[in-house]
Amino acid sequence: MVTCSCRKLGAAFVAFWVLWLVVALGAVPAAHADERAESPSRAESASRVDYQTIDTYLQTCATNAHIPALSVRIVGKDDVLFSGTYGQCDSSNTPFLLGSVTKSFTAICIMQLVEQQKIDLSAPLSTYLPDATDGNAITVSQLLNHTSGLGEHQTLGNYHLVNDQGVHHYANVNYSLLGEIIEAVTGTPYAEYLSAQVLEPLGLSHTAATLDESNENGLIDGYTNYWGIPLKAASHFPSSRDAWITVPAGYLSSSASDLGKYLQMYLNGGSGILSQKSIETMFYGDTVYVEEDVPFWYGYGWATVKEPLPEPVLRHSGLVETGTSCVFILPESDIAVALEANVNDYFVTNEMMDSLGWGVVLMLLGESPNEITSSDYVMEHLWIDLIMLAVFISALLPWCFLPRFLRTRDRRKMSFEVALLVLVHGVLPVFILSLVPLFFGTPLWVAQAFVPDVFITVVVSSALLFVAGVVKGFILFRAARPRTVKEAAA
């Protein structure tokens, strides 16, 4: 009976993987470029670039990375050098959720108020938010470059100093607090101030800071990845000021065409929105060095990457539950790039999106781009899904062998079986639930939003193990208790 059940289980898993490969390979979006390279006068550095090759590269990568919709804009100081849409995106005016690319918009608002002498970058947080926790110890500048000492997963409802100050610790709550400062200083809601002082002057008619306005602008449907399959998901917006990512920290929506105008503002020294001096301060004035695989310097809403590139590149990426984005500025070449995608696939597509963005930048710099092949997506997901499958099988096996457990109770080995029960059905579920926090430093509630397939796998596997332990514990209890004369006779 057990052998038969296990064979059926194995056959079911084989069928699942065959179905997964069919769906994964068939879920490739039809990539296209509705808007080709435009041909007005270009900067000298841009004139050497083959935009048709970039278009082909983007089409191939969007297909191979299983991105449902992608929108790309490349601009010079005065011209649109390239505009391309792929997959389900029909227009460069279609808004996407930006994620942390929003932070540079918030930094601009702060710098405007600095220019008006309404905010002092060196002033403590308590100057503008008197009731702020640790408000006397944190400066506005530290919030801008993430050196405040606040924690990565804190919110406006629970923030406090947990890290060394002066050291870069990326935390969304820093920019949530900056949004609070903007509102306190201006007496105006963040969305209204941003619209009046940044969006409207720049003509960003497809950019918004509220969900209603985003939907009115035609916000694209988003996707979340489950075990290698992108599934349509409702767009998320923070439901309270205590959300992990608030609007000032990551929930603007914007189109690629608007992002192109926004980036041109930087290339043109502020375009009346901000002074060149303030832009220089944002980029280079108070940067902190961050040691990662590719080291960078983080300023106010922008990071600068130098080596091993031919010239420095400013960038920022963004991520929400249903999409990703990234923006680049090449200040020496007077070129900027914006890319937006409507899918969140934390371990695979998001990495490919980053690689794709850098691939475009490398091509603009005359270098060879990063390649994304047709097999990369399937193979990378296959390894990740095999790990999750192994975790799930480990939780399912005790149920598979439960009939054998019922038949082979031995009262002489009761203490050993109890110890094994505690280990397998008590310690192991806790360990599985701890996998994400232990190995990735991410709470389960964050995994639920951004890596839902991993969250489902660990929670369901832990629950299966725990419930199987309860069933086995009941069986052991029944086997261990003294039997009555009536039960013995029966």
C-alpha positions in Angstrom: 0.0 0.0 0.0 2.8 2.4 1.0 4.9 1.5 -2.0 1.9 2.0 -4.3 1.2 5.4 -2.8 4.8 6.5 -3.2 4.9 5.3 -6.8 1.7 7.4 -7.5 3.3 10.3 -5.7 6.4 10.0 -7.8 4.4 9.8 -11.0 2.4 12.9 -10.0 5.6 14.8 -9.5 6.9 13.7 -12.9 3.7 14.8 -14.4 4.0 18.2 -12.6 7.4 18.9 -14.0 6.4 17.9 -17.5 3.5 20.3 -17.2 5.7 23.0 -15.7 8.1 22.8 -18.6 5.3 23.0 -21.1 3.7 26.0 -19.4 7.1 27.8 -18.8 8.2 27.4 -22.4 4.8 28.4 -23.7 4.4 31.4 -21.5 6.9 33.5 -23.4 5.3 36.8 -24.3 5.3 38.0 -27.9 8.0 40.7 -28.0 7.8 43.6 -30.3 9.1 47.1 -30.7 6.3 49.4 -31.6 8.5 52.5 -31.6 11.8 52.4 -33.3 14.8 54.7 -32.9 14.0 58.2 -33.7 16.3 60.3 -35.9 16.5 63.9 -34.7 19.9 65.4 -34.1 21.8 63.5 -31.4 24.7 64.1 -29.1 28.1 63.2 -30.7 28.5 60.3 -28.2 25.0 58.9 -29.2 25.6 59.1 -32.9 27.9 56.1 -32.8 25.3 53.9 -31.2 23.4 51.3 -33.4 19.9 51.6 -31.9 18.6 48.9 -34.2 21.0 46.5 -32.5 19.8 47.7 -29.1 16.2 47.1 -30.2 17.0 43.5 -31.3 18.9 42.9 -28.0 15.9 44.1 -26.0 13.4 42.0 -28.0 15.5 38.9 -27.4 16.1 39.5 -23.7 12.5 40.4 -23.0 11.4 37.1 -24.6 14.2 35.0 -22.9 13.6 36.5 -19.5 9.8 36.0 -19.8 9.0 39.6 -19.1 5.3 40.1 -19.9 5.7 43.8 -20.7 8.8 46.0 -21.1 9.1 49.7 -21.9 12.4 51.4 -22.6 13.4 55.0 -23.2 16.9 56.4 -24.1 17.3 60.2 -24.1 19.9 62.8 -24.7 19.8 66.4 -23.3 17.3 67.5 -25.9 16.3 64.4 -27.9 14.6 61.1 -27.6 17.2 58.7 -29.0 15.3 55.5 -28.7 11.8 54.3 -27.5 10.8 50.7 -27.5 7.9 48.7 -26.1 7.8 44.9 -25.9 5.3 42.2 -25.0 2.0 43.5 -23.7 3.0 47.1 -23.6 1.6 49.1 -26.5 2.8 52.6 -25.7 5.6 54.4 -24.0 2.9 56.4 -22.2 1.8 53.4 -20.3 2.6 53.8 -16.6 4.4 51.1 -14.5 5.0 51.1 -10.7 8.5 52.3 -10.1 9.5 50.9 -6.7 12.6 52.6 -5.2 13.2 54.7 -8.3 10.6 56.9 -6.5 13.3 57.8 -4.0 15.1 60.2 -6.3 11.8 62.1 -6.8 11.5 62.4 -3.0 15.1 63.6 -2.8 14.3 66.3 -5.3 11.5 67.5 -3.2 13.8 67.7 -0.2 16.5 69.6 -2.2 13.9 72.1 -3.4 13.0 72.8 0.2 16.7 73.1 1.1 17.1 75.7 -1.7 14.2 77.6 -0.1 15.9 77.3 3.3 13.0 75.5 4.7 15.1 72.4 5.4 18.7 72.1 6.7 20.4 68.9 5.6 22.5 68.8 8.8 19.5 69.4 11.1 18.2 66.6 13.3 15.0 64.9 12.4 13.3 66.3 15.5 13.6 69.8 14.0 10.8 68.9 11.6 9.1 65.9 13.3 9.3 66.7 17.1 7.9 63.3 18.1 10.2 61.3 16.0 11.9 58.3 17.7 15.6 59.0 18.1 14.9 62.3 16.3 17.8 64.1 17.9 20.3 61.5 16.7 19.3 61.3 13.0 19.9 64.1 10.4 18.1 64.7 7.2 21.2 64.0 5.2 21.5 60.5 6.9 18.0 59.7 5.8 18.8 60.6 2.2 21.9 58.4 2.0 20.7 55.6 4.3 23.3 56.2 7.0 20.7 56.9 9.7 21.2 53.6 11.5 17.5 52.6 11.0 16.7 49.0 10.2 16.0 47.5 6.8 12.5 46.1 7.6 11.3 48.9 10.0 8.2 51.0 9.3 7.0 54.4 10.5 5.3 52.5 13.3 8.3 50.8 14.8 11.5 52.5 13.6 14.5 53.0 16.0 18.3 52.9 15.8 19.6 49.4 15.3 22.7 49.9 13.1 25.9 52.0 13.3 25.3 55.5 12.0 27.4 56.8 9.1 27.4 53.4 7.5 25.1 52.6 4.6 22.2 50.4 5.6 19.4 50.6 3.0 16.0 51.1 4.7 12.8 52.2 3.1 11.7 53.9 6.4 14.4 56.6 5.7 12.4 57.8 2.7 9.1 57.3 4.5 10.4 59.8 7.1 11.5 62.2 4.3 8.0 62.1 3.0 6.7 63.0 6.5 9.2 65.9 6.6 8.0 67.2 3.3 4.4 67.2 4.5 5.3 68.8 7.9 7.4 71.6 6.3 4.9 72.4 3.5 1.7 71.6 5.2 0.7 69.8 2.0 0.2 66.0 1.3 3.2 64.5 -0.3 1.3 63.6 -3.5 0.0 67.2 -3.9 3.4 68.8 -3.3 5.1 66.4 -5.8 2.5 67.0 -8.4 2.6 70.8 -8.1 6.4 71.3 -7.8 7.9 68.5 -9.9 5.4 66.6 -12.1 3.4 69.4 -13.6 6.3 71.7 -14.3 8.1 68.9 -16.1 5.0 67.9 -18.0 4.9 64.4 -16.5 1.2 63.7 -17.3 1.5 59.9 -16.9 3.2 60.0 -13.5 1.2 59.7 -10.2 1.5 59.2 -6.5 -1.9 57.7 -5.8 -3.5 54.4 -7.0 -6.6 56.1 -8.3 -4.7 58.5 -10.5 -2.3 55.7 -11.6 -5.3 53.7 -12.8 -6.8 56.7 -14.5 -3.5 57.1 -16.4 -3.7 53.5 -17.6 -1.5 51.7 -15.0 -0.4 48.4 -16.6 -1.4 45.0 -15.1 1.3 43.5 -13.0 2.6 39.9 -12.6 4.0 37.9 -9.8 6.0 34.7 -10.4 5.0 31.4 -8.9 7.5 28.5 -9.4 8.6 29.9 -12.8 5.1 30.9 -14.1 4.2 34.6 -14.2 0.6 35.1 -13.0 -1.4 38.3 -13.2 -1.7 40.0 -9.8 -3.5 43.1 -8.5 -1.3 46.2 -8.2 -0.4 46.9 -4.6 -0.4 50.3 -3.0 0.5 51.0 0.7 -2.7 50.8 2.8 -1.4 52.9 5.7 1.5 55.1 6.7 2.9 52.2 8.6 3.5 50.1 5.5 7.0 48.8 4.9 7.2 50.7 1.6 5.2 54.0 1.6 4.6 56.1 -1.5 7.6 58.4 -1.0 9.8 55.3 -0.6 8.6 53.4 -3.6 5.1 53.7 -5.0 5.1 56.3 -7.8 3.8 55.1 -11.1 5.3 56.5 -14.3 5.6 55.8 -18.0 8.9 55.4 -19.9 8.2 58.6 -21.8 7.8 60.6 -18.5 10.9 59.0 -17.1 12.8 60.2 -20.2 11.7 63.8 -19.5 12.5 63.4 -15.9 16.0 62.2 -16.7 16.5 65.0 -19.2 15.9 67.4 -16.3 19.2 66.1 -14.7 21.1 66.3 -18.0 20.0 69.9 -18.4 21.1 71.1 -15.0 17.7 71.1 -13.3 15.4 72.7 -15.9 14.2 75.2 -13.4 13.1 72.5 -11.0 16.4 72.3 -9.2 19.7 74.0 -9.4 22.8 72.4 -10.9 24.4 72.7 -7.5 21.6 70.7 -5.8 21.9 68.1 -8.5 25.6 67.8 -7.8 24.9 67.5 -4.1 22.4 64.6 -4.8 24.9 62.8 -7.0 28.2 63.4 -5.3 28.0 65.7 -2.3 27.5 63.3 0.5 28.0 59.9 -0.9 28.8 56.8 1.2 30.9 53.9 -0.1 29.0 50.6 -0.4 31.1 47.4 -0.8 29.2 44.8 -2.9 30.0 42.6 -5.9 30.3 45.8 -7.8 31.1 48.6 -5.3 29.2 51.9 -5.6 28.7 55.2 -3.9 25.3 56.1 -2.6 24.2 59.7 -2.5 20.7 61.2 -2.3 18.4 58.8 -4.2 21.2 57.9 -6.7 24.1 55.4 -6.7 27.3 56.0 -8.7 29.2 53.0 -10.2 32.7 53.7 -11.4 34.9 50.6 -11.9 35.1 48.7 -14.2 33.1 51.0 -16.5 34.7 53.3 -19.1 33.0 56.2 -17.4 30.9 56.7 -14.2 27.3 55.7 -14.3 24.5 56.9 -12.0 21.7 54.5 -11.4 18.9 53.3 -9.2 16.6 50.3 -9.4 13.1 49.7 -8.1 11.0 46.7 -7.1 7.4 46.3 -6.0 5.3 43.1 -5.7 4.3 43.3 -9.4 7.1 45.0 -11.2 10.6 46.3 -11.5 12.3 49.4 -13.0 15.8 50.9 -13.3 17.2 54.2 -14.5 20.7 55.2 -15.5 22.5 58.5 -16.2 25.7 58.7 -18.1 26.8 62.3 -17.3 29.9 62.4 -19.4 28.0 61.2 -22.5 24.8 63.2 -21.7 22.7 60.1 -22.2 20.1 58.6 -19.8 18.1 55.3 -19.9 14.8 54.2 -18.3 13.5 50.6 -18.3 10.3 49.3 -16.8 8.9 45.8 -16.5 5.6 44.6 -15.1 6.7 41.4 -13.3 8.3 40.5 -10.0 10.3 37.3 -10.1 12.8 37.9 -7.3 15.4 35.2 -8.0 15.4 35.0 -11.8 13.7 37.6 -13.9 14.6 40.5 -11.6 18.2 39.6 -11.9 17.8 39.4 -15.7 16.1 42.8 -15.7 19.1 44.3 -13.9 21.4 42.5 -16.4 19.4 43.7 -19.3 19.6 47.3 -18.1 23.3 47.1 -17.7 23.5 45.5 -21.1 21.9 48.6 -22.7 24.3 50.8 -20.8 27.3 48.8 -21.9 26.2 49.0 -25.5 25.9 52.8 -25.2 29.5 52.8 -23.9 30.7 50.7 -26.8 31.0 47.5 -24.8 29.5 44.0 -25.3 26.2 43.5 -23.5 25.2 40.9 -21.0 23.6 38.0 -22.8 20.3 36.3 -21.6 19.8 33.0 -23.4 16.6 31.1 -24.0 17.7 28.4 -21.5 18.7 30.7 -18.7 15.2 31.2 -17.4 14.2 27.6 -17.3 17.5 26.3 -15.9 17.7 28.9 -13.1 14.1 28.3 -12.1 14.5 24.6 -12.3 17.3 24.6 -9.7 15.3 26.9 -7.4 12.1 24.9 -7.9 13.9 21.6 -7.2 15.1 23.0 -3.8 11.5 24.0 -3.0 10.3 20.6 -4.2 12.8 18.8 -2.0 11.5 20.8 1.0 7.9 19.9 0.1 8.7 16.2 -0.3 10.4 16.1 3.0 7.1 17.3 4.6 5.0 14.9 2.5 6.9 11.7 3.2 5.8 11.3 6.8 2.2 11.2 5.5 3.2 8.7 2.8 4.6 6.4 5.5 1.9 7.0 8.1 0.2 3.5 7.4 3.5 1.8 8.2 3.8 3.9 11.3 0.4 2.7 12.5 1.4 -1.0 12.0 4.9 -1.0 13.5 4.4 0.7 17.0 6.8 -0.9 19.5 6.2 0.1 23.1 9.8 -0.9 24.0 11.1 1.9 21.7 8.6 4.5 22.8 11.1 7.0 24.2 13.1 6.8 20.9 10.0 7.4 18.9 9.0 10.4 21.0 12.4 11.9 20.5 12.2 11.3 16.8 8.7 12.8 16.7 9.9 16.0 18.4 12.9 16.3 16.1 11.1 15.6 12.8 7.8 17.2 13.5 8.8 20.0 16.0 12.3 21.1 15.2 12.3 20.6 11.5 9.1 22.7 10.8 10.7 25.5 12.9 13.9 25.2 10.9 12.0 25.3 7.6 10.1 28.4 8.7 13.5 29.9 9.6 15.1 29.2 6.2 14.2 32.6 4.7 15.1 34.7 7.7 18.3 32.8 8.3 19.7 32.6 4.8 18.3 35.8 3.3 17.8 38.0 6.4 14.2 38.6 5.3 11.2 38.3 7.5 8.4 35.9 6.3 6.0 38.7 5.9 8.3 40.3 3.3 8.7 36.9 1.6 4.9 36.6 1.4 4.7 39.8 -0.6 7.8 39.5 -2.8 8.6 35.8 -3.0 5.2 34.2 -2.6 6.1 30.8 -4.0 8.9 30.4 -1.4 6.5 31.6 1.3 3.8 29.1 0.3 6.4 26.3 0.1 7.9 26.8 3.6 4.5 27.5 5.3 2.7 24.5 3.7 5.7 22.2 4.3 6.0 23.3 7.9 2.2 22.8 8.5 2.3 19.4 6.9 5.1 18.3 9.2 3.5 19.7 12.3 0.1 18.2 11.6 1.7 14.8 10.9 3.5 15.1 14.2 0.2 15.8 16.0 -1.4 12.7 14.4 1.7 10.6 15.3 1.7 12.0 18.8 -2.0 10.9 19.2 -1.1 7.4 17.9 1.8 7.1 20.4 -0.3 8.4 23.2 -2.9 5.7 22.4 -0.2 3.0 22.2 1.5 4.1 25.5 -1.5 4.4 27.8 -2.5 1.3 29.8 -5.2 -0.7 28.2 -8.4 -1.6 30.1 -9.6 -5.2 30.5 -12.4 -4.5 28.0 -9.9 -3.1 25.4 -7.5 -6.1 25.9 -10.3 -8.5 25.4 -11.4 -6.8 22.3 
